[in-house]
Amino acid sequence: MATLCGRQQADQLIDYDTPTGQEKMPLWKFVDTIIADLGERFMTNPLAGFFPLIRLTGQDARYLDNAYRFRDAMRKLIEDKKKTPSSEDETDSIDMFRVLIEDDYYKDKPEEIINEVIVMFAAGMKTIQVSTTNVIQFLHFNPEYKKRLLEEIEGPLNEISDDFMTKLTTDVVEDFSFTRNCFYESMRLHPPAPLSSTSCFSKDITINGVHFPKDSAFYINIMGMNRDSEEWQRPDEFLPDRFDSESPLYARPDGGKRNPLTFSPFLGGKRICLGKTFAETTIRLTLPLLFYHFDFETVTPDQELVRYIPGGVKDPEVPFRVITKRKMTQKI
């Protein structure tokens, strides 16, 4: 959040309505919590998707009050930043708000600035959180792959352990191909967004014999593509080697070449996820550091259980909570 609005602003306290009363939260936690509450709201009250601004339940009322309070705080933040140009601000670094405020298009459009920052946080930050947790989870349940990942990263990271902040660059992690494959495989099994947002056809069109009239709404089943048994061998298993072009798992079950669009966790084209590049670059740097410095253990034995998600797919129990244990003493 500091990247989006500045470190000082990210720590400012805002009242957040909870089921048991108000709680003061720093801005970064406020945003993280309200996005989680948004997902829970849609899960418990599907009508919220059709009537997003109607207070059908107490949960709806709390969410909307928090949302309006957040936007009020953002408007004040914008006004405060406008009073102090970046050239005169010695207490803060350049952030997304500052960039947009000083942009010719956005400078007089505070509501659009707020919208853009919310999208960037949800598309970039939340993608990183979800994807990192998923990789930790899958490697916990597949220790043979965790061992391979550690063998790949420990040598190069040992060589720069005296100064990770300046020496850990994209060039260093470029050769961490198995680490990248573990990330891709976790994204395949559990994309941060299992379904795309709704789009509409701009004209009448027929696809594979199915006719869609102009303005027909549709969405893309990302998880369905990622687990298509015609494109993926053993689609419900965590097999990072399927992204290694030298592996037999790289091919389709019939031996043919996979459709390149089969793996599209961020979609593509004009509607590609805004956080794709940011998320991929960040995770390539943070995952090696996490596994280099820490071990992860489940909090309680019941976290080792498995469950069946819709469609009969067997996955680890959620929510997945872990304890971190430091392995090294070097400073990051």
C-alpha positions in Angstrom: 0.0 0.0 0.0 2.9 2.3 0.6 3.8 2.0 -3.1 0.3 3.3 -4.0 -0.1 6.1 -1.6 3.1 6.6 0.4 4.5 5.0 3.6 3.2 7.7 6.0 -0.3 7.6 4.5 -0.4 3.8 4.5 -0.1 3.9 8.3 -2.8 6.4 9.0 -5.6 5.1 11.1 -9.2 4.8 9.9 -12.3 3.5 11.7 -13.5 0.2 10.3 -17.0 -1.2 11.1 -16.9 -4.9 12.2 -19.7 -7.2 13.5 -18.7 -6.3 17.1 -18.1 -2.6 16.7 -15.6 -0.1 15.3 -11.9 -0.8 15.1 -9.1 1.6 14.2 -7.0 0.2 11.4 -4.0 1.5 9.4 -4.9 2.2 5.8 -3.0 -0.8 4.4 -4.9 -3.2 6.7 -8.2 -1.4 6.0 -7.9 -2.0 2.3 -6.8 -5.6 2.8 -9.8 -6.2 5.1 -12.4 -4.6 3.0 -11.4 -6.6 -0.1 -11.7 -9.8 1.9 -15.1 -8.7 3.2 -16.2 -8.0 -0.3 -15.5 -11.6 -1.3 -17.3 -12.9 1.8 -20.2 -10.6 1.1 -20.7 -12.0 -2.4 -20.3 -15.6 -1.1 -23.0 -15.2 1.7 -25.3 -12.9 -0.3 -25.3 -13.6 -4.1 -27.9 -10.8 -4.6 -25.2 -8.3 -3.7 -23.8 -8.9 -7.2 -27.1 -7.6 -8.7 -27.8 -4.9 -6.1 -24.4 -3.8 -4.9 -25.5 -0.5 -3.3 -28.6 -1.9 -1.6 -28.4 -2.6 2.1 -30.1 -6.0 2.2 -28.3 -7.2 5.3 -26.2 -5.9 8.2 -23.1 -7.2 6.4 -24.1 -5.1 3.3 -24.5 -2.0 5.5 -21.1 -2.4 7.2 -19.4 -3.0 3.9 -20.9 0.1 2.2 -20.2 2.3 5.2 -16.6 1.1 5.2 -16.3 1.6 1.4 -17.7 5.2 1.6 -15.3 5.9 4.6 -12.4 4.6 2.5 -13.2 6.9 -0.4 -13.5 9.9 1.9 -10.1 9.2 3.3 -8.7 8.9 -0.2 -10.2 12.2 -1.2 -8.5 13.9 1.8 -5.2 12.2 0.9 -5.4 13.6 -2.6 -6.1 17.1 -1.4 -3.2 16.9 1.1 -0.8 15.7 -1.6 -2.0 18.5 -4.0 -1.0 21.1 -1.3 2.6 19.8 -1.4 4.1 19.2 -4.8 6.6 16.3 -5.0 9.4 18.8 -5.6 8.8 20.2 -2.1 7.9 17.1 -0.3 10.9 15.9 1.7 9.0 13.4 3.9 7.5 11.1 1.3 8.6 9.1 -1.8 7.0 9.0 -5.2 3.9 6.8 -5.1 1.0 6.0 -7.4 -1.2 8.7 -6.0 1.5 11.3 -6.6 2.1 10.1 -10.2 -1.7 10.3 -11.0 -2.2 13.7 -9.2 0.5 15.2 -11.4 -0.6 13.6 -14.6 -2.4 16.0 -17.0 -5.3 13.6 -17.5 -6.0 12.6 -13.9 -5.0 15.7 -12.0 -8.6 17.1 -11.9 -10.3 13.7 -11.6 -10.0 12.5 -8.0 -12.7 9.8 -8.3 -10.8 8.2 -11.2 -7.6 8.4 -9.3 -9.2 6.5 -6.4 -10.7 3.9 -8.8 -7.3 3.3 -10.5 -5.5 2.8 -7.1 -8.2 0.4 -5.9 -7.8 -1.6 -9.1 -4.0 -1.6 -8.9 -4.2 -2.9 -5.3 -6.7 -5.6 -6.0 -5.0 -6.7 -9.3 -1.4 -6.5 -8.1 -1.2 -6.8 -4.3 -3.9 -9.3 -3.7 -2.7 -11.5 -6.6 0.7 -11.6 -4.9 -0.8 -12.5 -1.5 -2.9 -15.3 -2.9 -0.3 -16.7 -5.2 2.4 -16.7 -2.6 0.2 -18.5 -0.1 -0.8 -21.1 -2.7 2.9 -21.9 -3.6 3.7 -22.3 0.1 0.7 -24.6 0.5 1.5 -26.8 -2.5 5.1 -27.2 -1.6 4.2 -28.0 1.9 2.1 -31.0 0.7 4.7 -31.9 -1.9 8.1 -31.9 -0.1 10.0 -33.5 -3.0 9.3 -30.4 -5.1 10.2 -28.1 -2.2 13.6 -29.9 -2.0 14.2 -29.3 -5.7 13.3 -25.6 -5.3 15.7 -25.2 -2.4 18.5 -27.0 -4.3 18.0 -24.5 -7.2 18.0 -21.3 -5.1 20.3 -21.9 -2.2 23.7 -21.7 -4.1 23.0 -18.4 -5.9 21.5 -16.8 -2.9 24.3 -17.9 -0.6 26.7 -15.9 -2.9 24.7 -12.6 -2.4 23.6 -13.2 1.2 25.6 -10.2 2.4 23.4 -7.7 0.6 20.1 -9.0 -0.8 18.6 -5.5 -1.2 21.1 -4.5 -3.9 22.4 -7.8 -5.2 19.1 -9.7 -5.7 18.2 -8.6 -9.2 16.0 -10.0 -12.0 19.2 -11.4 -13.6 19.9 -13.5 -10.5 16.4 -15.1 -10.4 16.2 -15.5 -14.2 17.8 -19.0 -13.9 15.4 -20.1 -11.2 13.3 -22.1 -13.8 11.9 -24.7 -11.4 10.9 -21.9 -8.9 9.0 -20.3 -11.8 7.4 -23.6 -12.8 6.2 -24.0 -9.2 4.6 -20.6 -9.4 3.0 -21.3 -12.7 1.6 -24.7 -11.5 0.1 -23.1 -8.4 -1.5 -20.5 -10.7 -2.8 -23.2 -12.9 -4.5 -25.1 -10.1 -5.6 -22.1 -8.2 -5.7 -18.9 -10.3 -6.4 -15.8 -8.1 -9.5 -15.2 -10.2 -11.1 -18.5 -11.2 -13.6 -16.7 -13.5 -13.1 -13.6 -15.6 -15.3 -10.5 -15.2 -18.3 -10.3 -17.5 -17.8 -9.1 -21.1 -20.3 -8.7 -24.0 -20.0 -9.5 -27.7 -19.9 -6.4 -29.9 -21.6 -8.2 -32.8 -23.4 -11.4 -33.7 -21.0 -14.3 -33.8 -20.9 -18.1 -34.0 -18.2 -20.0 -32.2 -17.9 -23.8 -32.7 -21.5 -24.0 -33.8 -22.9 -21.9 -30.9 -24.5 -18.6 -31.9 -24.1 -15.6 -29.7 -26.2 -12.5 -30.5 -24.7 -9.0 -30.2 -24.6 -7.8 -26.5 -24.7 -11.3 -25.1 -22.9 -11.4 -21.8 -20.2 -14.1 -21.2 -17.3 -14.9 -18.9 -14.3 -17.1 -19.2 -13.9 -20.1 -16.9 -10.2 -19.7 -16.2 -10.0 -22.6 -13.7 -11.9 -24.8 -16.2 -9.3 -24.2 -18.9 -6.5 -24.7 -16.4 -7.8 -28.2 -15.5 -9.0 -29.3 -19.0 -8.3 -33.0 -19.2 -7.9 -32.9 -22.9 -5.0 -30.4 -22.6 -3.3 -31.4 -19.3 -2.0 -34.7 -18.2 -3.2 -35.5 -14.7 -4.8 -32.1 -14.5 -5.7 -32.1 -10.8 -2.2 -32.9 -9.6 0.6 -30.4 -8.6 3.2 -31.2 -11.3 5.6 -28.2 -11.9 7.4 -30.2 -14.6 4.5 -29.8 -16.9 5.9 -26.3 -17.7 9.4 -27.7 -18.5 9.6 -28.0 -22.3 11.9 -31.0 -21.9 9.5 -33.0 -19.7 7.0 -35.6 -21.1 4.4 -33.7 -19.0 4.7 -30.7 -21.3 2.6 -32.3 -24.0 -1.2 -33.0 -24.0 -2.4 -36.5 -23.0 -2.5 -37.5 -26.6 1.1 -36.3 -27.2 0.2 -33.2 -29.1 1.1 -29.6 -28.3 -1.0 -27.8 -25.8 -3.1 -24.8 -26.9 -1.1 -21.7 -25.8 -4.3 -20.1 -24.4 -5.0 -23.1 -22.1 -2.9 -21.5 -19.4 -4.2 -17.9 -19.1 -4.5 -17.1 -15.4 -4.2 -13.4 -16.3 -6.1 -13.6 -19.5 -4.7 -11.5 -22.3 -5.2 -8.9 -25.0 -6.9 -5.6 -24.2 -8.4 -7.0 -21.0 -5.3 -8.6 -19.6 -5.0 -8.3 -15.8 -3.5 -5.0 -14.9 -1.4 -6.5 -12.2 0.2 -9.3 -14.3 3.7 -7.8 -14.8 3.8 -6.4 -11.3 2.7 -9.7 -9.7 5.0 -11.9 -11.8 8.1 -9.7 -11.2 7.5 -9.3 -7.5 6.9 -13.0 -6.9 10.0 -14.0 -8.8 12.0 -12.0 -6.3 10.1 -12.7 -3.1 9.5 -16.5 -3.4 13.2 -17.4 -3.4 13.8 -15.1 -0.4 10.9 -16.6 1.6 12.0 -20.2 1.0 15.7 -19.3 1.6 15.0 -17.8 5.0 12.0 -19.7 6.3 10.5 -23.1 6.9 6.7 -23.4 7.0 4.6 -25.6 9.3 0.9 -25.9 9.6 -0.6 -24.4 12.8 -2.8 -27.4 13.7 -3.0 -31.1 12.5 -6.4 -30.4 10.9 -4.7 -28.2 8.4 -3.2 -31.4 6.9 -6.8 -32.5 5.9 -8.1 -32.5 2.3 -11.5 -31.5 1.0 -13.4 -31.7 -2.3 -14.1 -28.5 -4.1 -17.0 -28.3 -6.6 -16.4 -30.7 -9.4 -14.9 -33.4 -7.2 -11.3 -32.0 -7.2 -9.4 -33.0 -4.1 -7.5 -30.1 -2.6 -5.9 -29.2 0.8 -8.2 -27.9 3.5 -8.7 -24.1 3.7 -8.1 -21.7 5.3 -4.4 -22.7 5.3 -2.4 -21.2 8.1 1.3 -21.7 8.7 4.0 -20.9 11.3 7.2 -19.5 9.9 10.5 -20.7 11.3 13.7 -18.8 10.4 16.4 -20.9 8.9 19.1 -18.3 8.4 20.4 -15.3 10.4 21.2 -13.1 7.4 19.5 -9.8 7.2 17.3 -9.2 4.2 
